[in-house]
Structures are given as C-alpha cells and as structure tokens.
C-alpha cells in the first residue's frame, strides 16, 4: 500500500506518465532513489521501519535543496528538464532549480509553459514551500505577464505566508518536506529563511493590493487574498490587512449600491459597477478572515453594508460576520441593521438569495437578535427578526430549514440552558407562522394565498421532517434525525422544567385560532409564549401534538432501516431523546436489540449511544430504570464493544438517580444480566431477543465475562445502598439474629425486612456457585462486602453461607441452580476455600468480639463491677483492630461503623476521641447521660484535666446495663436524674458544634441533589476518563481525531474508576467533614457504593479497563503509618495482569500469599496495604510486556536501543511505535523510549 | 469551520489534503479514520452519491468521483448538509477541470489546476466560491465577475 502511494504521487512528478510506475518502483536512478519513499508518510498503515526512510528522504531533500541553492547562485543556463530525464521522477532539487532558472527567462513563452505545465503542478505535491524559492517567485510576480503563471505564483506566495514555519508543517499535505528554516540555518551556503522572505512578500502583496489601476484589477484581488493567508499571529500583516480592506471599502462600500432584483450574482452591468462589486467581494472576503473586532463600529458598519452588496459571496460573508457579532453585542447589531429587516430591506432579499450558507447565517442572526434580553424594551425589533426566522422554516434548502428549526428549538451552540431549550419546545408547539403582508401582495397566485394562512410551526416542521425522512440522501437523513434528536432534547427540557401546558393532547389548530384572536399583539412578545395556551377546547379529529409526534416518530423508526450505520445511530439517539418517561419503551427496546445484532456497528458509535443514554438520564432522572434497561441490552448484546467504564458510570448514576422508589428496580435492571443463561457459542438463535446474551466469538465471550464480573462487583458494592440497609443504621439489635439460628427463619426474616437486599443476596449466592472461577471469586468478595455492611439477619445469613461454601456440602441445597461450567470445582466444591477463609475469619472475629463484649457486660453487670480504664481501653483497641480488618475488605465509614455492634459505640466514644471526628454524631446515643459523659471526656482530655473516671464509669455502666435490660425486656428504670449533668449537657451542646439534625429525613433530597449535581460538583473527579468522555459529549465538544483502533478492548488506556471514587469519597478527612455536617444516614457519598479495597485489589486482576488503575489513593490513606509493605517475593499482581493468561497455576499461590499475611492481623499490619502493595505493579494493570526480537539501534533522541531477548514493559503504542520501559537501564543509560512495534514480541 | 478536505485514490493513498484548525498530531488519525471509512463503505457507490459519518460533533461527508474518493470534514455551521454543498462544489470543479469523473491518471495530470480550484473553494476553513464559472475564472487569474 505504501509503495503504491509512492507510485501514484510519483507519477505526478514524473514527466512521462506511461513509465512512471516502473521508474519509481525500481528506483533505478540513484540520485532520485530517495524521493520515492518520501511519499510514504501520506500513505496509511505505514510499516514500522518507515521512520528511517522518511528521515533518509528528508536528508535527500536537504541535499537537493542545498545543491539547488548552489545552482541558483551559480546559474547554469541549461534546460534542467532535458528530454532524456523525462522517464525518471523529478527530484525536488530539479524542481527548485528550474523555478530559479525559468524565473530568469520568464518572458519566453516556452519557460512559461514549462512552469505552468510541469514545474508548478509538481511542486504542489510537496507539503510546504521552500522559502528560498520566494525571490524567484517574487521575480516572476513582477516580470511575468502570463495569467496562469501568476495565479500559481500567488498560490505559492500564500503558502509561504501561511506556513507556520516551526515544523515545516502546513496545511498542504503531500510529500513531507524538511524544516526549511532549520535547513537554512545549517546551510553554509547562506540559506533563505521565512523570516528573510516574508517581509518582502508582504511588502509586494500590500503594494499590489493597494494598486487601484483597472488593468491590475484581477491581480489586486488575488494579492489581497494571498495576504490573508498570513497567520493571524502576525500583527503587522493584520494591521496592514485592516488598512487595505477598510481602504477599499471606504471607496467602494458607500457607493450607491441598491441592487435590483435579479442582478445578484449575474453577469452584466456596467464596467464600473462590476469592478466595484468585485472589490467589495474581495474586501469582505478578506474581512471575513480577519479576527472579529466586536467593539469597532467601523467593522460592524462595513459588515452590515456587505449585506446589500451585489456579489452573493460578499453578502454571505457580510451576514456571517454580522451574525457572529450579534452573538457578542446583539443590541449594536440590531441597531446597525435598522431598516434592513423591514419589508423590502436587504435581509428579506437574502431570503431569496441563492446561497445556502448566507441564509443559514441569516437564521442564526435572527435567532440571536430575537432572543436577546438586551432588546427586551424593543419587542418590535425582536418580532421582526423572529418573523424572518419563521419564514426560513419554509426555505427550500434543508440546510436552512433545519437551521431555522434548531434556532426555534433554542439550540444555538452547545451552551444553551435548560430554560432556553424548554422555551424552544414551547415555541415550536405553540407558535404560529404568519407570513407578512408584503409577501402576500407579491402575487395573487393561489399558492401564496394558501401560504398566507397562519400555520402552526409544529405542523410545518413535522411535514418538512417527514418529507426529509423520505429522502434518499444520507446526509439529509442524518441531519433530519439530528433535528429530531434536538427536538427530543428541548422536549425533555420542557418536561423537566414542568412547563405548564406541555399537554400534548391539545389540538394544534387551537393555538392558530387563538393567535388570530390576538392578532394585534401577535409575536410582539416572543417570550410571552404562554399566552395562547389557555384555550384548549379542542375537539376530536384534529391534529394534536401527540398525534403529530406519533406520526413523525413512525417515519423516524423506519429510517432505522437505512444502510448507513451513522444514520441509524443518529436515529436511535433521536428515539432515545424522544422517549418520554411515561411511554412504553418496548418498541425502542426491540429496535435497539435488533440493531445491536448487526456486527457492522463500530464500537465508537455504540459508546456514543451509551453516552446519549447518560445525557438523557441527566435530563430526566426519572427515566433511570428505562435507560438502565436499554443499557442492559448493550451489555448483553455487544459486550465486546461497549466501554465498560461508560456503562458503569451509567449504572451508577442511574442507580443514584432512580430515587428511593426506583432503586430496587434499577439494581434489578443492572444485575438481571446475571440471571441470563450463559451464551451458547456459535448459536445464532434468538439474536434479537433481549433476554439472551450473544457472544458468538471468543473475544466477546471474554468481554461478556468481564461485564458479568463488573455486574457482580457492582451488585456487591451497591446492594446496601439500593436497599438502604446499613449495619450502622440497622434497627435490629445485633443479638437478635444470634438468637434465631434457624436458617429458614432467618431467610424469611431477611426477605420480609428488605426484599431488595435479599434478592441481591440470592443472586450473589448463585453466582458464587455457578459462575466461572473469576465470577465466583468476585461473588464471594461481594458477599463479604454485603455481610460487613449489612445488619442482621443478613450478616449471619452470609456468614453461614460462606461457611458452607468454604467447606462444601451445601451445594446439594443449591443443586437446582447449579449449572456446571465444566470446571473441576475441587474438593471444596467451589474452589474458593482458600479465598474464603480470611473473609470468614473477619466475620468470626467480629462475632467473637461481640460475644465477648456481651459477656463482659454481663459480668460487670452481675458483679456490679465498674469498668476499669484498662478494660475500656481494651475494648477500644478491639474496636479499632476490627475496624482496620474490616476496612481491608470494603469501604465502611470509620466514624460510624461499629464492628462490635451498637453497644460498643460507648467504649469507642469514650476512648476514641479521634475515632470519628465528631462524637456527637452517634445518633442513637441516649443523650440523657451519655452525651455528658462523652463531652466530659473530650473536655477533660483537651484541657488536660484529670478525667472524672468515676462519673463516666457510672454512666457507662448505666448505659450498658440499660442496653442489657432493654434487650431482656426488664423494665427497671435507672435513668440518671442528676440535674447538674442534665444542664451541663445542654450548655456544652450549645456551645459546641450544633448537634446533628435528624439524619433520617435527609435521605431523599440529598440523594437527588447529589444526583442532579453529579456532573459539576467535583464529586466525580475531573480526571476520570469515563466522566471526561461524558462531559465532552454533553458539551458537544471535541474535534479530536477519532481513534481508529478502539476495537482493542484489552489495550484500552487505563481507567481510573476507583480514582474517581477514591479521591472524592474515600478520604477520611472528607468523610469526617461529611459526618460533621451530618449528611444523613443513607447519604450516598458516605455509603452509597464506594470503591473498596477489594475491588481495586481485584482491579489488578481481571478488569483491565474497569478498575485497573491506581488503588493507591485509598490504600495510602489507610496505611499511612503502617509498616512498609512487603516488597519482596513474587508480586501477586504481576502474575495476574492479563485476564487471558492461564490462571490454573497462579490462582492458588497469590491467594495463599495474600492470606498468609492475614493470619496475624496485628503483626501483619503490613498486609493491610496489599491494596497499595506495589504501586507500580498495581498501576500497571494495563501494562503489557514484551521481549525484543531483534537488536534495535536508536536513531533518534526519543528512541531506545534494544538487544534481542531483552524484556520490556510496553507502556503504549503510537503510530507503529511502542513506548517501552526496560527493566534496567541499557548501556547508554536510557530506561525508556520508542521502539518499532515489529521489534517487540508481546507476551 | 471546514476542518479538512481530502482526496484519496481507490487504494486509500492520499492525493491532496487540506487541513484547517486540526492539530498536526491529530491529522494522522483523521487520515486513517477517513480512509478506513472509505474502504469500508465506498465500494460500489455511485459517482457523487453522498455518504455521511460523524464523530463527536464533527461531521464527515464523502463520496467517490471516478477513481478518486473525496472527504470533507467540518464542524459547527458546516454540518452534514453544509458539507454536502461543499463537496458538491468540489466535485463540480473537479469534473470541470478534468472534463469528466477523473481516472487517477487524469486527476494527477490536472493536479496543479485542481489545487488552484480548491484554493478558490475552501479558503482558510470557510467555503468561498461555489459557482463553477466563477471558480474557473478565478483560477485563470480573472476577476470573479467579468467586465
């Protein structure tokens, strides 16, 4: 491919076409050998070694240039293109030399022909022009008369001006050229740089652009044009341009120019007016390329003048400038336009101008002015512009009509506010188009009579869109779908704001009639859009908005059959936006399901649709469940193509946004994927059924597996949030469950108490049995998370389940769910025994400690013993130790979490001043005596006054006894009635921070507020790529080049899903702040669904893109004072980096190692940091490794020497090069750099 | 803004390209994206039948003319329909220069003139001249409206 590129472009610079391919293919002539590979960079799929040849070719060009320059200095008067050379490609030096020489003989016809037919066209192939050619070009410019030569000269002068010169990169494309300036610097002969020639070029072009000689007319226009190519950073050229442009307009702009109908753009007219019109055109074209000057009245004045020029292109430029200025200063523009907008004015002439872009600019201009708030006191002006805008809805060009629709809808750029969009929908559905009288008068034809009847905008628009959807042109279909998409956005905004009268069952003609009644003030107040809406006495048989929309959507749906996948994508986006929360989405669901079965969909487009779902959710949070259902189709149908990050983000936001009522359904929608039967490889049955996963090839099967893992993890993380069940808020005392050890009773109690959590539990239990090995692990992790976070009886239920799972034997009970996956599940029945034991151990410890505490309490109570300082201290230490242990498995709010059960809070409060920041926040503390005790304790600590231990102990015992008695239903009141204590509390409480406000009532509001602000409150960490993608998408931004290779899921750049959470949510300081502010019991930020150490830990393991990045944020915050992690020994991550790798041998050893460190939680505190054990290795979750196949010698500064056999880490790939890191520095001391892809064997 | 105009031959080699406002490091991606798009979709497409694609908020309209495929990339006011106008102007100009839908050979023979036409059609990221006659006059160093 690369070679043929060389062939074709070389053809061009080969004088004799017929032999071109052979000549360049064989490269027979050594002198020109280098030119052929020089063309390769424009070709695609260039080979790895190409960089070399490019360099070589640049060297060749350099040599050529130098020799050309030498030749120019010592002109040899020979024909440089002799006949015999015709069969060889012409080298750059030959071209350059011939320009120098032909410039000297430019008066000869032969030279001119040579230039026009051979030299200049061939030179065009190179992507920049050597500044050393400029003197010859300027010479030609002055001496040559030939028009064709001159046209090329202006072309090349413009290109020299436009070249930024820094990298020799220009907009030209073609064969790459060296950096001429750098070349000139090293050129001993005395090269010419841009800096040398640009002033001369500018000087000459300026002189020509000011030349008013009629004979010079055409050249004047071209030199002005060439001047505009100077980069806008060149202020000197800019000021000259302004001077020239305004100078010309000064002379020709003010002349009587009232054009007559039919004259626009047509030939004829007197010589003088044509010259004036040409100059007007040239000046406005140049003005269009100059930076806008919003404050400058002259600028505005000239642009407004341009609207009534005779040249249609000039009119377009004038309108474009004015419309851009209007966005900045609508008032000034409206005033300057003055009479132009009135009947017979220039703006109305534009309606009939045969220039689509001019009318597009007109629509934008009208929109800007008619919506400008600064013109609130000039409703007449606004309505005039509004009326022109509405007339553009009838424009024959789709481009113009659609622009007008978008303007009506309130879409201008991507920065509109919801209110504007909502008002746009309101306008579209309520306003009437009435053609102004002047148009009606023009003819008495029936047509104009018919048009004169006022028409509801919505009807016009619907009719137009429906006819566009019948078009065969793909751009038209795409644009029409995009318009519907924008309509959906405005409609959603209107619904979201709850605009009055969005009732779509009202016949649209009603508004038309109503509008006629209000004829006098019709459209006098474009913003007072609700005036006609009160009348809704419509009868049947007439169009309602709903019926119009329904028929439009029918046509839109049929467009899904379009062959072009981009059109289909736009249609689906439109359907998603037009879907309202109340509609049934069955149809949309089946459309999407059948669409996704088409393998032609590129991954980028599918992810774009996922982002649309996200945007749709933001606009209507109440659609969370529907959207999740749709997202689920993506997950099951095209698991290999969707971006798991975006999907996760969608899950998460939808879950949060679903609100208290929808949380259960939302969780179901995400995790229903776990219930689906596993894919049958090769089976094409049920492709369109949404309840069947399709993963027909190994790649998507793998992706599906990963997605299921993600769903399991998600379930574990979020089940407690979705179920609003937290151990630290549990209403059930911890002992209750211990007392009903009968498993059946327990399950019954659990599901009656919280069906959501019970459902999630069942699902996870099944996954722990029947999934693949990876899924079983994650299911077990998820169960542990739930056990730790849930109150009883769930914890006990999971505890028992884990026990059974670890020891086997329980399987028979679940055998009906057990689907063998053909794996030998080992003696334990699940193969998870090793993994489970630490999880069970932590629960064991918690239960044991709870038992001990209760025992202690009883002992103290029975013996009427006071709690000694040491005993309390021991209690506190146990609390802390368990807390640390628990935190290894999942995130819990340390300030609230009580591993010893609610009773233990006392101990921890008394001893744990730093425990949770604000000790007032323990809401279930009996304020009667305990509050005082705590306060005393804190006070005495902080003031260094000896603690009145006695008092505290009394209170403590009282509380402990109280707990005990309550539990046993012993109604003995032992409340403290010490008035001193009571008053003391209130004093202290009021002095200190305000007590927490009733946490339970905050829940829903907070959740919603949080969900609403997801995008901009920083909670989401701006560095999260998925979020960035969403935000970029929502902002409509991005001209970034598309990624062509985004099909490679595994090599996708790492994603810091947990960074996103860890950074914003997990830092204890923030949590404490939250606690202090008492963000409520179920506030999602404290508990919702936070990345845990387990998941980040697992990130290294099997989610290359999901969680793989750096769990260190969390780990670090947890392990700051801990011993340094054990850095020796084999890294558990390294062996698990690739999910595809054979797991059989590695899975037990990392497990073992991990659990060994668990054995001794106190001594092995370092084990805590396994989340951050080895930052580099963890973070390299996506790192690929490779071995050098051959020796490679670095050819450039950024390249790296390689010795065959050397092992490297591959950081990323770019254009056929790997950026790799060596294990140890090479002989040159370099560690990292670029090497060709083909030199490395990826392992 | 018209971000790019590209001409490629049937094998996907780029013959002419004009970028405006596209950072140098993104151009390679655009090239490969567009050529891949053409390779995937342009087989069997009739001369001048317009195809469409979009990436983020950037639109792409492309077509085939003889042996040459033409891609136009734009954003903002240059949406798929405006780009259709642009590509129409370009194809008419190329046909005008080459006399018919060009073979690659003919296209390369007229390479210089096509570059000049393009210079009159797309000027610093904006569409300039649209009329065939006018473009022809301007590439021959004559004023836009003859007197």
HADDOCK unambig.tbl for C-alpha pairs under 7 A between the chains (distance, minus, plus):
assign (segid A and resid 5 and name CA) (segid B and resid 13 and name CA) 5.32 0.50 0.50
assign (segid A and resid 9 and name CA) (segid B and resid 15 and name CA) 6.87 0.50 0.50
assign (segid A and resid 12 and name CA) (segid B and resid 108 and name CA) 5.61 0.50 0.50
assign (segid A and resid 12 and name CA) (segid B and resid 109 and name CA) 6.78 0.50 0.50
assign (segid A and resid 42 and name CA) (segid B and resid 13 and name CA) 6.84 0.50 0.50
assign (segid A and resid 42 and name CA) (segid B and resid 14 and name CA) 5.98 0.50 0.50
assign (segid A and resid 43 and name CA) (segid B and resid 13 and name CA) 5.05 0.50 0.50
assign (segid A and resid 43 and name CA) (segid B and resid 14 and name CA) 6.37 0.50 0.50
assign (segid A and resid 44 and name CA) (segid B and resid 13 and name CA) 6.90 0.50 0.50
assign (segid A and resid 44 and name CA) (segid B and resid 32 and name CA) 6.23 0.50 0.50
assign (segid A and resid 120 and name CA) (segid B and resid 112 and name CA) 6.85 0.50 0.50
assign (segid A and resid 121 and name CA) (segid B and resid 111 and name CA) 6.07 0.50 0.50
assign (segid A and resid 121 and name CA) (segid B and resid 112 and name CA) 3.93 0.50 0.50
assign (segid A and resid 124 and name CA) (segid B and resid 112 and name CA) 6.38 0.50 0.50
assign (segid A and resid 147 and name CA) (segid B and resid 140 and name CA) 6.29 0.50 0.50
assign (segid A and resid 147 and name CA) (segid B and resid 141 and name CA) 5.47 0.50 0.50
assign (segid A and resid 148 and name CA) (segid B and resid 140 and name CA) 5.78 0.50 0.50
assign (segid A and resid 148 and name CA) (segid B and resid 141 and name CA) 6.65 0.50 0.50
assign (segid A and resid 151 and name CA) (segid B and resid 139 and name CA) 6.62 0.50 0.50
assign (segid A and resid 151 and name CA) (segid B and resid 140 and name CA) 6.67 0.50 0.50
assign (segid A and resid 151 and name CA) (segid B and resid 141 and name CA) 5.54 0.50 0.50
assign (segid A and resid 171 and name CA) (segid B and resid 18 and name CA) 5.18 0.50 0.50
assign (segid A and resid 171 and name CA) (segid B and resid 19 and name CA) 5.03 0.50 0.50
assign (segid A and resid 171 and name CA) (segid B and resid 20 and name CA) 6.61 0.50 0.50
assign (segid A and resid 172 and name CA) (segid B and resid 17 and name CA) 6.32 0.50 0.50
assign (segid A and resid 172 and name CA) (segid B and resid 18 and name CA) 5.58 0.50 0.50
assign (segid A and resid 173 and name CA) (segid B and resid 16 and name CA) 6.39 0.50 0.50
assign (segid A and resid 173 and name CA) (segid B and resid 17 and name CA) 5.09 0.50 0.50
assign (segid A and resid 173 and name CA) (segid B and resid 18 and name CA) 6.39 0.50 0.50
assign (segid A and resid 174 and name CA) (segid B and resid 15 and name CA) 6.84 0.50 0.50
assign (segid A and resid 174 and name CA) (segid B and resid 16 and name CA) 6.28 0.50 0.50
assign (segid A and resid 218 and name CA) (segid B and resid 141 and name CA) 6.24 0.50 0.50
assign (segid A and resid 218 and name CA) (segid B and resid 142 and name CA) 5.37 0.50 0.50
assign (segid A and resid 218 and name CA) (segid B and resid 143 and name CA) 4.81 0.50 0.50
assign (segid A and resid 267 and name CA) (segid B and resid 145 and name CA) 6.60 0.50 0.50
assign (segid A and resid 271 and name CA) (segid B and resid 147 and name CA) 5.32 0.50 0.50
assign (segid A and resid 274 and name CA) (segid B and resid 145 and name CA) 6.64 0.50 0.50
assign (segid A and resid 274 and name CA) (segid B and resid 147 and name CA) 6.45 0.50 0.50
assign (segid A and resid 278 and name CA) (segid B and resid 143 and name CA) 6.92 0.50 0.50
assign (segid A and resid 278 and name CA) (segid B and resid 144 and name CA) 6.49 0.50 0.50
assign (segid A and resid 278 and name CA) (segid B and resid 145 and name CA) 6.58 0.50 0.50
assign (segid A and resid 313 and name CA) (segid B and resid 129 and name CA) 6.89 0.50 0.50
assign (segid A and resid 399 and name CA) (segid B and resid 81 and name CA) 5.54 0.50 0.50
assign (segid A and resid 399 and name CA) (segid B and resid 82 and name CA) 6.52 0.50 0.50
assign (segid A and resid 473 and name CA) (segid B and resid 50 and name CA) 6.76 0.50 0.50
assign (segid A and resid 474 and name CA) (segid B and resid 50 and name CA) 6.58 0.50 0.50
assign (segid A and resid 474 and name CA) (segid B and resid 51 and name CA) 5.87 0.50 0.50
assign (segid A and resid 474 and name CA) (segid B and resid 52 and name CA) 6.14 0.50 0.50
assign (segid A and resid 475 and name CA) (segid B and resid 50 and name CA) 6.96 0.50 0.50
assign (segid A and resid 475 and name CA) (segid B and resid 51 and name CA) 6.65 0.50 0.50
assign (segid A and resid 475 and name CA) (segid B and resid 52 and name CA) 5.50 0.50 0.50
assign (segid A and resid 475 and name CA) (segid B and resid 80 and name CA) 5.46 0.50 0.50
assign (segid A and resid 475 and name CA) (segid B and resid 81 and name CA) 5.95 0.50 0.50
assign (segid A and resid 476 and name CA) (segid B and resid 81 and name CA) 6.57 0.50 0.50
assign (segid A and resid 479 and name CA) (segid B and resid 80 and name CA) 6.61 0.50 0.50
assign (segid A and resid 479 and name CA) (segid B and resid 81 and name CA) 6.97 0.50 0.50
assign (segid A and resid 566 and name CA) (segid B and resid 53 and name CA) 5.42 0.50 0.50
assign (segid A and resid 566 and name CA) (segid B and resid 54 and name CA) 6.82 0.50 0.50
assign (segid A and resid 1033 and name CA) (segid B and resid 56 and name CA) 6.85 0.50 0.50
assign (segid A and resid 1036 and name CA) (segid B and resid 56 and name CA) 6.82 0.50 0.50
assign (segid A and resid 1036 and name CA) (segid B and resid 57 and name CA) 5.73 0.50 0.50
assign (segid A and resid 1037 and name CA) (segid B and resid 57 and name CA) 6.37 0.50 0.50
assign (segid A and resid 1038 and name CA) (segid B and resid 56 and name CA) 6.11 0.50 0.50
assign (segid A and resid 1038 and name CA) (segid B and resid 57 and name CA) 6.47 0.50 0.50
assign (segid A and resid 1039 and name CA) (segid B and resid 57 and name CA) 6.93 0.50 0.50
assign (segid A and resid 1039 and name CA) (segid B and resid 58 and name CA) 6.09 0.50 0.50
assign (segid A and resid 1040 and name CA) (segid B and resid 26 and name CA) 6.79 0.50 0.50
assign (segid A and resid 1041 and name CA) (segid B and resid 26 and name CA) 5.25 0.50 0.50
assign (segid A and resid 1041 and name CA) (segid B and resid 29 and name CA) 5.48 0.50 0.50
assign (segid A and resid 1041 and name CA) (segid B and resid 30 and name CA) 5.36 0.50 0.50
assign (segid A and resid 1042 and name CA) (segid B and resid 29 and name CA) 6.30 0.50 0.50
assign (segid A and resid 1042 and name CA) (segid B and resid 30 and name CA) 6.54 0.50 0.50
assign (segid A and resid 1042 and name CA) (segid B and resid 33 and name CA) 6.54 0.50 0.50
assign (segid A and resid 1042 and name CA) (segid B and resid 55 and name CA) 6.70 0.50 0.50
assign (segid A and resid 1043 and name CA) (segid B and resid 29 and name CA) 6.63 0.50 0.50
assign (segid A and resid 1044 and name CA) (segid B and resid 33 and name CA) 5.61 0.50 0.50
